[in-house]
Amino acid sequence: MDVAFNKIFKSRYANLPDSDKKKIFAFYQHVQQKGLTLLEGRNKNSDNVPKDDPDFLAKVQYAQANKLWHYHIGIEKYDMQRPFGARTSEWILHYINDVPTCIKIADLDSHPPFSLPAQPFLEE
């Protein structure tokens, strides 16, 4: 599977700590070689917004319209109390999953609260 970085994320990536770059690059390589299966962290559709979020409907619609997903990247660390494939972390990698053979990494963000990348982060 192909993996691309959007323009804004690519410039932000250059300024990240090496430890974060390594985790993002490991995700990049894994997806290229094995797709989105057998990942250590939780990977889910971003339209799965907490029901008590005051912007629930707007976030669900935005995530669906932009085909947004997010992956718990393990920055700073994974919650090792959870099983492999369902591990969570404070930091998530947002990506666009719009075609079956390519994803586009849009942003890196901490949560809670759960937020979605702004429109400029979704553009090429």
Steps between C-alpha positions, in 0.01 A plus 500: 500500500625849420543756778525873434554802724307819438703816458437646848571173679818448299638834623394427861657153485843653437482676839380207710727326752689203357308258725169620350638484146604138559149401607339678206751345260433154648127554434583619147708190427247264656215639291710484183587137561194358678223754459291604798487156661698365795582845638595523867285804577129560468403602147150629449266705293489856632122518471493302825473820703417485871122538537538767768712725274318835463592502128409134447294536181732752334806283572331184372395674177845657452678168560273317258518768230881498517543124555702559816650225712745515787765271637637492854867536412657421838631847576612538779413138577230238457263392773644151541197391704313471171557213257712528188294668228289697749768696681433867549731796545464870565608586146316397186589519135212628284478375144271501199395152395332581170623230266573135573863525390612829658473699820601863552639599839348832601600585856630390838300607803457424867173415666278529689323705396442330166543749219523458124753658265399836353422518129847630397653181645285294264613672182791388286 
